[in-house]
């Protein structure tokens, strides 16, 4: 019998995805990404730009939250998970490519077939590629963690901290490690999640979690403003392996850990939340709409109301489409994964 999923963590998945949507609104809709490249002009007042930097410092933990959740519960590699990841990525890859190519007039059959048959390896969506690799490595990681005990896992975390943060983020010269958009950072976060599940860190009051989350976000945002105003690119402070950003994500994660509940509706929505990322990053998004709304109304109640509408549509339209996809292809995916699981045992 399948274990009932805890809705506090499923809600956290949805919140994390909401953070990612808003982060992309700020980065690409409000052109914050270009503004981080020193010397490029941006159509934002300095005070608006600084405010967005601070706001984004609280939102950018979304990706790290997803990996922490995966580590906390551990990934049980199976063809069911692989087939579902393949199916949802292929479906939304085709959907977004057809929409964008027809809109831009550059349709190519080879690109469409790549999204159909090689949706994971050929995907330009970095998170999907890295998470797919993490899934494949998860049986080995789980086996090691199960056998080295608490002291061994602590030692592993110390070594991974040195590599991921000291050699990667702080040094900034190792191109494969410097920004956290890589397998090593995902393994590191996964191990932190496993440690929290297996050994915990004692009772942490919600107030401490909130204070740590807010303090880390304020420090990161203030640091970005400080560096930017002195002609230094602050983008490194927003890298996923920034230790303050990791601590911020852990604090937010622990906050949700403290109030378990069950909701069938929350669990149902969270099961398809990857569709939100796939649709938005695939090209069907409101980035241009956010930019147009700001150009016309500036920071006003009208602008904020429109952003809220764009946000709701970005969250719920993909979920509705995913429900339709599950109705259309769910039984086929289940039969394929069941047949493969009967033929090949992926457990170690």
C-alpha positions as CSV (number, residue, x, y, z in Angstrom):
1,X,0.0,0.0,0.0
2,X,1.3,3.4,-0.9
3,X,2.2,5.6,2.0
4,X,0.0,8.7,2.5
5,X,2.0,11.8,1.5
6,X,2.3,14.5,4.2
7,X,0.5,17.6,2.9
8,X,2.9,20.0,4.7
9,X,5.7,18.9,2.4
10,X,3.3,18.8,-0.6
11,X,2.3,22.4,0.2
12,X,6.0,23.2,0.5
13,X,6.5,21.9,-3.1
14,X,3.8,24.3,-4.3
15,X,5.2,27.2,-2.4
16,X,8.7,26.4,-3.8
17,X,7.3,26.4,-7.3
18,X,5.5,29.7,-6.6
19,X,8.8,31.1,-5.5
20,X,10.4,29.9,-8.8
21,X,7.6,31.5,-10.8
22,X,8.0,34.9,-9.0
23,X,11.7,34.6,-9.2
24,X,11.5,34.3,-13.0
25,X,9.0,37.1,-13.2
26,X,11.6,39.3,-11.5
27,X,14.6,38.0,-13.3
28,X,13.2,37.9,-16.9
29,X,10.0,40.0,-16.7
30,X,11.5,42.8,-14.8
31,X,14.9,42.3,-16.5
32,X,16.8,41.9,-13.3
33,X,19.1,39.3,-15.0
34,X,20.4,41.8,-17.5
35,X,20.7,44.4,-14.7
36,X,23.1,42.1,-12.9
37,X,25.5,42.2,-15.9
38,X,27.4,45.4,-15.1
39,X,27.4,48.0,-17.9
40,X,24.0,47.0,-19.4
41,X,21.2,49.5,-19.1
42,X,18.0,48.6,-17.4
43,X,14.6,50.3,-17.4
44,X,14.3,50.3,-13.6
45,X,14.7,53.1,-11.1
46,X,17.6,52.4,-8.6
47,X,15.2,52.0,-5.6
48,X,13.0,49.6,-7.6
49,X,16.0,47.6,-8.7
50,X,17.3,47.4,-5.1
51,X,13.9,46.4,-3.8
52,X,13.7,43.6,-6.4
53,X,17.1,42.4,-5.4
54,X,16.0,42.0,-1.8
55,X,12.7,40.4,-2.7
56,X,14.4,37.9,-5.0
57,X,16.8,37.0,-2.2
58,X,13.8,35.5,-0.3
59,X,12.4,33.7,-3.4
60,X,15.5,32.1,-5.0
61,X,15.5,29.2,-2.5
62,X,12.8,27.3,-4.5
63,X,15.2,24.9,-6.3
64,X,17.1,24.1,-3.2
65,X,13.8,23.3,-1.4
66,X,12.8,20.8,-4.0
67,X,16.1,18.9,-3.6
68,X,15.9,19.0,0.2
69,X,12.4,17.5,0.1
70,X,13.8,14.7,-2.2
71,X,16.6,14.0,0.2
72,X,14.4,14.1,3.3
73,X,12.1,11.3,1.9
74,X,14.8,9.8,-0.3
75,X,14.3,9.0,-4.0
76,X,13.2,5.4,-4.5
77,X,14.4,4.8,-8.1
78,X,11.8,2.9,-10.1
79,X,10.6,2.8,-13.7
80,X,7.4,4.4,-12.5
81,X,9.2,7.6,-11.6
82,X,11.5,7.5,-14.6
83,X,8.6,6.9,-17.1
84,X,6.5,9.6,-15.5
85,X,9.4,12.1,-15.6
86,X,10.0,11.1,-19.3
87,X,6.3,11.4,-20.1
88,X,5.6,14.8,-18.5
89,X,8.9,16.3,-19.9
90,X,8.2,15.1,-23.4
91,X,4.6,16.2,-23.3
92,X,5.3,19.8,-22.2
93,X,8.4,19.9,-24.3
94,X,6.3,19.2,-27.4
95,X,3.5,21.5,-26.3
96,X,5.7,24.5,-25.6
97,X,7.9,23.9,-28.7
98,X,4.9,23.7,-31.1
99,X,3.4,26.9,-29.5
100,X,6.6,28.9,-29.6
101,X,7.7,27.7,-33.1
102,X,4.4,28.5,-34.6
103,X,4.4,31.9,-32.9
104,X,8.0,32.6,-34.0
105,X,7.8,30.8,-37.4
106,X,10.9,28.6,-36.9
107,X,9.4,25.0,-36.7
108,X,11.9,22.2,-37.3
109,X,10.9,18.5,-37.3
110,X,14.2,17.4,-35.8
111,X,13.7,19.7,-32.8
112,X,10.2,18.3,-32.2
113,X,11.5,14.7,-32.4
114,X,14.3,15.5,-30.0
115,X,11.7,16.7,-27.4
116,X,9.7,13.6,-28.0
117,X,12.4,10.9,-27.9
118,X,15.2,12.6,-25.9
119,X,13.3,14.9,-23.5
120,X,15.7,14.5,-20.6
121,X,19.1,14.4,-22.2
122,X,18.4,17.0,-24.9
123,X,16.3,19.3,-22.7
124,X,17.5,22.8,-22.3
125,X,15.9,22.8,-18.8
126,X,18.9,22.5,-16.6
127,X,16.9,21.5,-13.5
128,X,15.3,18.5,-15.2
129,X,18.7,17.3,-16.5
130,X,20.4,17.5,-13.2
131,X,17.5,16.0,-11.2
132,X,17.4,13.1,-13.7
133,X,21.0,12.4,-13.0
134,X,20.3,12.6,-9.2
135,X,17.5,10.1,-9.7
136,X,19.9,7.7,-11.4
137,X,22.5,8.1,-8.7
138,X,20.0,7.9,-5.8
139,X,20.3,4.1,-5.2
140,X,24.1,4.4,-4.7
141,X,23.8,7.5,-2.5
142,X,21.1,5.9,-0.4
143,X,23.1,2.7,0.0
144,X,26.2,4.7,1.2
145,X,24.1,6.8,3.6
146,X,22.4,3.7,5.1
147,X,25.8,2.1,5.8
148,X,28.0,4.9,7.0
149,X,25.9,5.9,10.0
150,X,25.5,9.4,11.6
151,X,29.2,10.0,12.0
152,X,30.0,9.0,8.5
153,X,27.2,11.1,7.0
154,X,28.5,14.1,9.0
155,X,32.0,13.5,7.6
156,X,30.6,13.3,4.1
157,X,28.7,16.6,4.6
158,X,31.9,18.3,5.8
159,X,33.8,17.1,2.7
160,X,30.9,18.1,0.4
161,X,30.7,21.5,2.1
162,X,34.4,22.0,1.5
163,X,34.1,21.0,-2.2
164,X,30.8,22.6,-3.0
165,X,31.2,25.9,-1.1
166,X,34.9,26.5,-0.5
167,X,36.3,25.2,-3.8
168,X,33.1,25.9,-5.8
169,X,31.2,29.0,-4.6
170,X,33.9,30.9,-2.6
171,X,36.8,30.2,-5.0
172,X,34.6,30.8,-8.1
173,X,37.2,29.6,-10.5
174,X,36.2,26.0,-10.9
175,X,33.7,26.3,-13.8
176,X,31.9,23.0,-13.1
177,X,31.3,23.8,-9.4
178,X,31.1,27.6,-9.0
179,X,27.3,28.3,-9.2
180,X,25.4,25.3,-7.8
181,X,23.7,24.5,-11.1
182,X,25.3,21.1,-11.0
183,X,25.0,17.5,-9.7
184,X,27.4,18.0,-6.8
185,X,25.2,20.7,-5.3
186,X,22.1,18.5,-5.7
187,X,23.9,15.6,-4.0
188,X,25.0,17.9,-1.2
189,X,21.4,19.2,-0.6
190,X,20.1,15.6,-0.9
191,X,22.5,14.5,1.8
192,X,21.4,17.4,4.0
193,X,17.8,16.3,3.6
194,X,18.6,12.7,4.4
195,X,20.5,13.8,7.6
196,X,17.5,15.9,8.7
197,X,15.2,12.9,8.2
198,X,17.5,10.2,9.8
199,X,19.1,12.1,12.7
200,X,17.4,15.6,12.8
201,X,18.9,18.5,14.6
202,X,16.7,18.6,17.7
203,X,13.7,20.7,18.3
204,X,14.0,24.0,16.5
205,X,11.3,26.6,17.3
206,X,9.4,28.1,14.5
207,X,10.5,31.6,15.6
208,X,14.1,30.6,15.0
209,X,13.3,29.2,11.6
210,X,11.5,32.4,10.6
211,X,14.3,34.6,12.0
212,X,17.0,32.6,10.2
213,X,15.1,32.7,6.9
214,X,14.5,36.5,7.1
215,X,18.0,37.3,8.3
216,X,19.7,35.3,5.5
217,X,17.4,36.9,2.9
218,X,18.2,40.4,4.2
219,X,21.9,39.7,4.3
220,X,21.9,38.3,0.7
221,X,19.7,41.2,-0.6
222,X,21.8,43.9,1.2
223,X,25.0,42.3,0.0
224,X,23.7,42.4,-3.6
225,X,22.9,46.1,-3.3
226,X,26.2,46.8,-1.7
227,X,28.2,45.1,-4.4
228,X,26.1,46.4,-7.2
229,X,26.5,50.0,-6.1
230,X,30.3,49.5,-6.0
231,X,30.5,48.2,-9.5
232,X,30.8,44.6,-8.6
233,X,28.5,42.0,-10.1
234,X,26.5,40.6,-7.2
235,X,25.2,37.5,-9.0
236,X,27.4,35.1,-7.0
237,X,25.3,35.9,-3.9
238,X,22.3,34.4,-5.7
239,X,24.1,31.2,-6.7
240,X,22.4,28.0,-5.4
241,X,25.5,26.9,-3.5
242,X,25.9,30.2,-1.5
243,X,26.0,28.9,2.1
244,X,23.7,31.6,3.3
245,X,21.1,30.7,0.6
246,X,21.4,27.0,1.6
247,X,20.9,27.9,5.3
248,X,17.9,30.1,4.3
249,X,16.4,27.1,2.4
250,X,17.0,24.7,5.3
251,X,15.4,27.2,7.8
252,X,12.3,27.5,5.5
253,X,12.2,23.7,5.1
254,X,12.3,23.2,8.9
255,X,9.4,25.7,9.3
256,X,7.1,23.5,7.2
257,X,8.4,20.4,9.0
258,X,6.7,21.6,12.2
259,X,3.1,21.5,11.2
260,X,2.0,18.2,9.6
261,X,-1.5,17.9,8.1
262,X,-3.3,16.1,5.4
263,X,-5.2,17.5,2.4
264,X,-6.2,15.5,-0.6
265,X,-6.5,18.7,-2.7
266,X,-3.0,19.9,-1.8
267,X,-1.5,16.5,-2.6
268,X,-3.3,16.3,-5.9
269,X,-2.0,19.7,-7.0
270,X,1.5,19.1,-5.8
271,X,1.8,15.8,-7.8
272,X,1.8,17.8,-11.0
273,X,3.8,20.9,-10.0
274,X,6.7,20.1,-12.3
275,X,4.3,21.0,-15.1
276,X,4.5,24.6,-14.0
277,X,8.2,24.8,-14.4
278,X,8.2,22.9,-17.7
279,X,5.5,25.2,-19.2
280,X,7.0,28.4,-18.0
281,X,10.6,27.7,-18.9
282,X,9.5,26.0,-22.1
283,X,8.4,29.4,-23.4
284,X,4.7,29.7,-22.5
285,X,5.0,32.3,-19.8
286,X,4.1,35.9,-18.9
287,X,7.6,37.4,-18.9
288,X,6.8,39.9,-21.7
289,X,3.4,40.6,-20.1
290,X,5.1,41.5,-16.8
291,X,7.5,43.8,-18.7
292,X,4.7,45.5,-20.7
293,X,2.6,46.0,-17.5
294,X,5.5,47.6,-15.8
295,X,6.3,49.8,-18.8
296,X,2.7,51.1,-18.9
297,X,1.8,51.4,-15.2
298,X,5.0,51.2,-13.2
299,X,4.8,49.9,-9.7
300,X,1.1,50.5,-9.0
301,X,-1.9,48.7,-7.7
302,X,-2.8,48.0,-11.4
303,X,0.6,46.5,-12.0
304,X,0.5,44.4,-8.9
305,X,-3.0,43.2,-9.7
306,X,-1.9,42.1,-13.1
307,X,1.1,40.3,-11.8
308,X,-1.1,38.4,-9.4
309,X,-3.3,37.3,-12.3
310,X,-0.3,36.3,-14.3
311,X,1.0,34.3,-11.2
312,X,-2.3,32.5,-10.7
313,X,-2.5,31.6,-14.4
314,X,1.1,30.4,-14.4
315,X,0.4,28.2,-11.4
316,X,-3.0,26.7,-12.3
317,X,-3.2,26.4,-16.1
318,X,-0.2,23.9,-16.2
319,X,-1.8,21.9,-13.4
320,X,-5.1,21.7,-15.3
321,X,-3.2,20.6,-18.5
322,X,-1.3,18.0,-16.4
323,X,-4.5,16.6,-15.2
324,X,-5.7,16.2,-18.8
325,X,-2.4,14.6,-19.7
326,X,-2.7,12.1,-16.8
327,X,-6.2,11.2,-17.9
328,X,-5.0,10.6,-21.5
329,X,-1.6,8.9,-20.8
330,X,-1.7,7.8,-17.2
331,X,-2.8,4.2,-17.8
332,X,-0.2,3.8,-20.6
333,X,2.6,5.1,-18.4
334,X,1.5,2.8,-15.6
335,X,1.5,-0.3,-17.9
336,X,4.9,0.6,-19.4
337,X,6.5,1.2,-15.9
338,X,4.9,-1.9,-14.5
339,X,6.2,-4.0,-17.3
340,X,9.7,-2.5,-16.9
341,X,9.7,-2.9,-13.1
342,X,8.8,-6.6,-13.6
343,X,11.7,-7.1,-16.0
344,X,14.4,-5.1,-14.2
345,X,15.0,-4.5,-10.5
346,X,16.6,-1.1,-9.9
347,X,17.1,-1.6,-6.2
348,X,20.6,-2.4,-4.8
